[in-house]
Every structure is written in structure tokens, then in C-alpha cells.
Amino acid sequence: MIESSRLKELEREGWVRQFTADEPRLSEVVELYESLGFAVHLEPVTPDESVVECQICFEEESERYKTIYTRLSEEISSRQESIHGRGDGEGA
């Protein structure tokens, strides 16, 4: 189970929680996010973060499910910074 400190660490690193999935959708969604320029990170499922109806499956087959986190890839982030400025609030 993912701990609160781990969630905070992921957020500090810029990761945004998307949703939890298993195969075959997991691989499909990872490929899609990557094709859109996102970096993808997978974490073990946390049953207590899910809706009640999902918790039983997550608890019984936790290795099967992964929670998907995304953030802009370094390449895309660099491009956006060069287009929009480097955090000074003004565009290029």
C-alpha cells in the first residue's frame, strides 16, 4: 500500500495521479500517455484510495493492478519553457 509520504513525494516531483487499471488497458494507456508526450510512472494499487466496490479486488489481487501517474516529459517541459518563458510569468 502506498504511504502518505510517498504520495507527497510523487506530488513534489510533479506526478499527477490518473487512475488505476490492469492489463490489457494498463499497457494501452501507458502507450497512449507516452505518445502524447507524458512520462508515466506506475505505483502499486492502494485499496483505501479506491471506491468501496473496487477495494475487494484490489485487496485480493493487488499485484494485478497499478495506479498510473503522469507528468510532462522532460523534452516537452523544456519546449514549453522555451516557448512560454522560464517561470517569470511572461510569454516569449
Secondary structure, DSSP 8 states (H G I E B T S, - for coil): ---HHHHHHHHHTT-EEEEEE-TTHHHHHHHHHHHTTEEEEEEE--GGGS-HHHHHHHHHTGGG-EEEEEEE-HHHHHHHHHHH-SSSS---
